[in-house]
Amino acid sequence: MSVIFSDYGIEISMEDGRYFLNYDEGELVPQFRTIEITLDEAEKAKLSPNDAYEVIITFQNKERRVKMNKE
């Protein structure tokens, strides 16, 4: 995986044409998480900390909806 962006607490990597965002989702103790994102989301996340936060929140909301639908 090659890192193509690193700033304000996130890293964006690319591997085999796929994009990944690595961020710390821990509260008291660092807990790093890597999620797969689209090229558009990668470009948005690079713009500012707020844009990166929006990409992460959008992913987390999708993940919650999937979990709720399985229950």
C-alpha positions in Angstrom: 0.0 0.0 0.0 1.4 3.4 -0.9 0.4 6.5 1.1 -0.7 9.2 -1.2 -1.8 11.7 1.5 -1.1 12.2 5.2 -2.3 15.2 7.2 -4.6 16.2 10.1 -4.7 12.7 11.6 -5.6 10.8 8.5 -3.7 8.8 5.9 -5.0 7.9 2.4 -3.4 5.0 0.7 -3.8 3.3 -2.7 -3.4 -0.4 -3.5 -4.4 -2.1 -6.8 -6.5 0.9 -7.8 -8.4 0.9 -4.5 -8.4 3.8 -2.0 -8.2 3.4 1.8 -8.5 5.9 4.6 -6.8 5.2 7.9 -7.9 7.2 10.9 -7.9 7.0 14.7 -11.4 6.2 16.0 -10.3 5.6 19.6 -11.4 7.8 22.4 -8.9 7.4 25.3 -6.6 5.0 23.6 -5.6 5.2 19.9 -7.5 2.6 17.9 -6.7 2.9 14.2 -9.2 1.8 11.5 -8.8 1.5 7.8 -11.8 1.9 5.5 -12.2 1.5 1.8 -13.3 4.7 0.1 -13.9 5.9 -3.5 -11.7 8.2 -5.5 -14.2 11.0 -5.0 -14.2 10.4 -1.2 -10.4 10.4 -1.2 -10.3 13.7 -3.1 -12.8 15.2 -0.7 -11.0 14.0 2.4 -7.8 15.7 1.2 -9.5 19.1 1.1 -9.8 19.8 4.9 -10.2 18.2 8.3 -14.0 18.9 8.1 -14.3 17.2 4.7 -12.3 14.2 6.0 -14.6 14.0 9.0 -17.7 14.1 6.7 -16.2 11.1 4.7 -15.7 9.2 7.9 -19.1 10.0 9.3 -20.8 9.0 6.1 -19.0 5.6 6.2 -20.0 5.1 9.8 -23.6 5.9 9.2 -23.7 3.4 6.3 -22.1 0.8 8.5 -24.7 1.4 11.3 -27.6 1.1 8.8 -26.3 -2.2 7.6 -25.9 -3.5 11.1 -29.5 -2.4 12.0 -30.9 -4.1 8.9 -29.2 -7.4 9.9 -30.8 -7.4 13.4 
